[in-house]
């Protein structure tokens, strides 16, 4: 479930109204991201960020690989909650 869109400056455009303690903007103030679209989502009771690579397979695979490898070394990196290889998200 998509909770909000994340703009170029990291502000949230909420689909559910005000999100307490979160930097939000109106639809008019929202700055479209230049590269990868980001959405704040809820998956199985957890909140995460969904990143749309817009068809950029190299960036998609590289980021998954780097996050996985850094995680194996004990680095504090975001957990991968789900991967959609068909849509590159």
N, CA, C and O of each residue as an XYZ file, in Angstrom:
356
protein
N       0.838     -1.160      0.000
C       0.000      0.000      0.000
C       0.896      1.241      0.000
O       1.792      1.364      0.836
N       0.655      2.148     -0.930
C       1.429      3.385     -1.015
C       0.878      4.386     -0.006
O      -0.311      4.705     -0.021
N       1.745      4.875      0.862
C       1.375      5.864      1.870
C       1.606      7.272      1.337
O       0.783      8.165      1.540
N       2.743      7.465      0.646
C       3.096      8.797      0.147
C       4.129      8.684     -0.962
O       4.847      7.689     -1.066
N       4.191      9.719     -1.786
C       5.251      9.868     -2.777
C       6.363     10.686     -2.114
O       6.088     11.524     -1.254
N       7.614     10.447     -2.510
C       8.743     11.201     -1.962
C       9.317     12.066     -3.081
O       9.678     11.562     -4.144
N       9.398     13.376     -2.830
C       9.836     14.274     -3.901
C      11.357     14.426     -3.957
O      12.080     13.802     -3.181
N      11.828     15.256     -4.877
C      13.262     15.456     -5.126
C      14.018     15.909     -3.873
O      15.195     15.589     -3.704
N      13.341     16.648     -3.004
C      13.976     17.158     -1.785
C      13.699     16.289     -0.558
O      14.084     16.651      0.554
N      13.035     15.149     -0.750
C      12.761     14.249      0.370
C      11.471     14.537      1.111
O      11.206     13.921      2.144
N      10.663     15.459      0.608
C       9.375     15.754      1.233
C       8.329     14.738      0.785
O       8.418     14.182     -0.309
N       7.336     14.503      1.644
C       6.297     13.517      1.370
C       5.024     14.172      0.858
O       4.589     15.199      1.378
N       4.435     13.571     -0.163
C       3.100     13.937     -0.627
C       2.194     12.795     -0.186
O       2.104     11.764     -0.852
N       1.522     12.994      0.951
C       0.751     11.935      1.591
C      -0.533     11.617      0.833
O      -1.193     12.511      0.302
N      -0.876     10.335      0.790
C      -2.144      9.893      0.214
C      -3.227      9.833      1.285
O      -4.388      9.564      0.976
N      -2.856     10.083      2.549
C      -3.781      9.933      3.672
C      -3.852     11.168      4.552
O      -4.278     11.063      5.702
N      -3.459     12.313      4.072
C      -3.492     13.525      4.887
C      -2.193     13.724      5.640
O      -1.148     13.199      5.254
N      -2.266     14.484      6.715
C      -1.079     14.858      7.486
C      -0.417     13.629      8.100
O      -1.094     12.765      8.657
N       0.902     13.556      7.998
C       1.697     12.517      8.662
C       2.511     13.237      9.728
O       3.414     14.014      9.418
N       2.180     12.969     10.984
C       2.818     13.669     12.100
C       4.341     13.475     12.086
O       4.839     12.375     11.853
N       5.055     14.559     12.339
C       6.524     14.579     12.423
C       7.223     14.190     11.120
O       8.375     13.759     11.143
N       6.543     14.338      9.999
C       7.144     14.036      8.696
C       7.097     15.298      7.834
O       6.106     16.027      7.864
N       8.148     15.561      7.076
C       8.156     16.742      6.211
C       7.249     16.517      5.002
O       7.574     15.713      4.129
N       6.129     17.213      4.944
C       5.165     17.004      3.867
C       5.027     18.256      3.007
O       5.361     19.364      3.428
N       4.528     18.048      1.798
C       4.255     19.143      0.869
C       2.895     18.909      0.234
O       2.353     17.805      0.279
N       2.355     19.964     -0.357
C       1.113     19.841     -1.114
C       1.447     19.348     -2.520
O       2.611     19.312     -2.919
N       0.424     18.976     -3.253
C       0.631     18.522     -4.629
C       1.277     19.630     -5.467
O       2.094     19.356     -6.346
N       0.907     20.871     -5.190
C       1.459     22.014     -5.921
C       2.947     22.216     -5.605
O       3.714     22.623     -6.478
N       3.355     21.936     -4.366
C       4.744     22.127     -3.936
C       5.643     20.942     -4.291
O       6.867     21.071     -4.259
N       5.067     19.808     -4.624
C       5.802     18.569     -4.873
C       6.756     18.732     -6.052
O       6.349     19.170     -7.128
N       8.033     18.377     -5.847
C       9.044     18.435     -6.907
C       9.296     17.020     -7.432
O       9.805     16.165     -6.707
N       8.941     16.782     -8.682
C       9.102     15.458     -9.291
C      10.579     15.073     -9.285
O      11.444     15.892     -9.594
N      10.856     13.830     -8.933
C      12.241     13.332     -8.890
C      12.787     13.207    -10.310
O      12.064     12.837    -11.235
N      14.064     13.520    -10.469
C      14.696     13.470    -11.793
C      15.061     12.049    -12.211
O      15.025     11.723    -13.397
N      15.407     11.214    -11.256
C      15.876      9.877    -11.609
C      14.884      8.801    -11.167
O      13.932      8.509    -11.890
N      15.090      8.227    -10.024
C      14.246      7.122     -9.569
C      13.083      7.635     -8.730
O      13.280      8.427     -7.808
N      11.863      7.181     -9.050
C      10.705      7.545     -8.238
C      10.756      6.791     -6.922
O      11.080      5.603     -6.895
N      10.434      7.479     -5.821
C      10.417      6.865     -4.498
C       9.029      6.996     -3.895
O       8.379      8.034     -4.014
N       8.583      5.916     -3.241
C       7.292      5.916     -2.558
C       7.468      5.340     -1.164
O       8.214      4.381     -0.966
N       6.779      5.931     -0.204
C       6.717      5.384      1.140
C       5.588      4.365      1.130
O       4.452      4.703      0.799
N       5.892      3.112      1.491
C       4.907      2.031      1.383
C       4.807      1.237      2.683
O       5.706      1.263      3.523
N       3.690      0.535      2.819
C       3.507     -0.414      3.918
C       3.446     -1.807      3.305
O       2.673     -2.056      2.380
N       4.277     -2.720      3.838
C       4.321     -4.107      3.362
C       4.307     -5.024      4.575
O       5.229     -4.999      5.390
N       3.270     -5.826      4.693
C       3.169     -6.801      5.789
C       3.421     -6.189      7.163
O       4.111     -6.782      7.992
N       2.865     -5.010      7.406
C       3.002     -4.369      8.705
C       4.268     -3.561      8.900
O       4.470     -2.990      9.972
N       5.119     -3.498      7.904
C       6.356     -2.717      7.975
C       6.269     -1.538      7.015
O       5.550     -1.590      6.018
N       7.003     -0.481      7.322
C       7.061      0.685      6.444
C       8.421      0.697      5.758
O       9.454      0.488      6.395
N       8.407      0.944      4.456
C       9.650      0.977      3.697
C       9.558      1.953      2.543
O       8.564      2.661      2.388
N      10.597      1.982      1.742
C      10.653      2.842      0.564
C      10.709      1.957     -0.671
O      11.538      1.051     -0.766
N       9.819      2.229     -1.613
C       9.808      1.514     -2.889
C      10.490      2.415     -3.918
O      10.109      3.571     -4.102
N      11.494      1.867     -4.577
C      12.272      2.636     -5.548
C      12.006      2.087     -6.942
O      12.177      0.892     -7.184
N      11.588      2.955     -7.861
C      11.310      2.578     -9.246
C      12.501      3.005    -10.097
O      12.804      4.193    -10.203
N      13.166      2.039    -10.696
C      14.376      2.312    -11.471
C      14.093      2.739    -12.904
O      15.028      2.980    -13.666
N      12.841      2.836    -13.281
C      12.426      3.330    -14.603
C      13.155      2.622    -15.741
O      13.594      3.261    -16.697
N      13.280      1.306    -15.633
C      13.896      0.522    -16.694
C      15.412      0.440    -16.663
O      16.003     -0.207    -17.527
N      16.057      1.072    -15.702
C      17.522      1.070    -15.604
C      17.984     -0.213    -14.900
O      18.194     -0.231    -13.687
N      18.136     -1.284    -15.690
C      18.481     -2.602    -15.138
C      19.837     -2.611    -14.438
O      19.993     -3.272    -13.411
N      20.807     -1.897    -14.970
C      22.150     -1.880    -14.380
C      22.109     -1.281    -12.977
O      22.651     -1.867    -12.040
N      21.478     -0.132    -12.822
C      21.368      0.492    -11.495
C      20.592     -0.388    -10.533
O      20.949     -0.499     -9.360
N      19.536     -1.012    -11.023
C      18.697     -1.897    -10.210
C      19.517     -3.052     -9.635
O      19.511     -3.286     -8.426
N      20.214     -3.763    -10.503
C      21.007     -4.920    -10.073
C      22.173     -4.478     -9.191
O      22.457     -5.120     -8.180
N      22.851     -3.391     -9.561
C      23.977     -2.904     -8.757
C      23.553     -2.561     -7.337
O      24.251     -2.910     -6.385
N      22.424     -1.884     -7.180
C      21.999     -1.494     -5.834
C      21.624     -2.709     -4.990
O      21.961     -2.764     -3.807
N      20.938     -3.673     -5.576
C      20.599     -4.896     -4.833
C      21.876     -5.618     -4.408
O      21.994     -6.064     -3.267
N      22.824     -5.728     -5.328
C      24.087     -6.414     -5.037
C      24.855     -5.709     -3.918
O      25.336     -6.361     -2.991
N      24.972     -4.395     -4.000
C      25.712     -3.630     -2.994
C      25.047     -3.741     -1.625
O      25.729     -3.972     -0.627
N      23.724     -3.578     -1.565
C      23.027     -3.692     -0.277
C      23.208     -5.082      0.320
O      23.428     -5.224      1.523
N      23.116     -6.096     -0.518
C      23.285     -7.473     -0.042
C      24.708     -7.690      0.493
O      24.884     -8.214      1.594
N      25.705     -7.295     -0.273
C      27.106     -7.495      0.139
C      27.448     -6.710      1.399
O      28.120     -7.235      2.287
N      27.002     -5.467      1.492
C      27.260     -4.674      2.695
C      26.568     -5.282      3.913
O      27.121     -5.284      5.013
N      25.367     -5.791      3.710
C      24.649     -6.449      4.804
C      25.388     -7.670      5.316
O      25.401     -7.928      6.520
N      26.005     -8.424      4.414
C      26.763     -9.614      4.814
C      27.977     -9.261      5.666
O      28.420    -10.072      6.480
N      28.519     -8.056      5.485
C      29.688     -7.637      6.264
C      29.299     -7.016      7.602
O      30.162     -6.587      8.367
N      28.009     -6.971      7.878
C      27.548     -6.412      9.144
C      27.299     -4.916      9.120
O      27.014     -4.317     10.156
N      27.402     -4.307      7.945
C      27.144     -2.867      7.839
C      25.660     -2.595      8.078
O      24.810     -3.446      7.814
N      25.368     -1.415      8.575
C      23.991     -1.010      8.832
C      23.408     -0.420      7.549
O      23.567      0.771      7.280
N      22.737     -1.248      6.766
C      22.130     -0.821      5.505
C      20.641     -1.150      5.548
O      20.218     -2.015      6.314
N      19.842     -0.460      4.724
C      18.410     -0.763      4.702
C      18.162     -2.216      4.294
O      18.833     -2.749      3.410
N      17.199     -2.837      4.945
C      16.822     -4.207      4.591
C      16.048     -4.195      3.278
O      15.269     -3.278      3.017
N      16.264     -5.209      2.462
C      15.486     -5.373      1.239
C      14.223     -6.128      1.625
O      14.283     -7.288      2.030
N      13.075     -5.461      1.495
C      11.803     -6.048      1.920
C      11.163     -6.888      0.823
O      10.504     -7.888      1.108
N      11.353     -6.487     -0.425
C      10.742     -7.182     -1.553
C      11.447     -6.702     -2.818
O      11.926     -5.570     -2.874
N      11.509     -7.553     -3.823
C      12.116     -7.195     -5.104
C      11.176     -7.640     -6.212
O      10.701     -8.775     -6.212
N      10.908     -6.744     -7.156
C      10.078     -7.053     -8.318
C      10.973     -6.937     -9.550
O      11.199     -5.842    -10.065
N      11.481     -8.084    -10.017
C      12.403     -8.089    -11.153
C      11.711     -7.708    -12.459
O      12.356     -7.183    -13.367
N      10.415     -7.963    -12.564
C       9.691     -7.613    -13.787
C       9.539     -6.104    -13.955
O       9.685     -5.577    -15.058
N       9.244     -5.413    -12.856
C       9.012     -3.966    -12.914
C      10.198     -3.133    -12.439
O      10.125     -1.904    -12.415
N      11.293     -3.797    -12.062
C      12.498     -3.130    -11.566
C      12.178     -2.185    -10.406
O      12.524     -1.004    -10.424
N      11.506     -2.746     -9.401
C      11.208     -1.979     -8.183
C      11.598     -2.789     -6.970
O      11.431     -2.328     -5.841
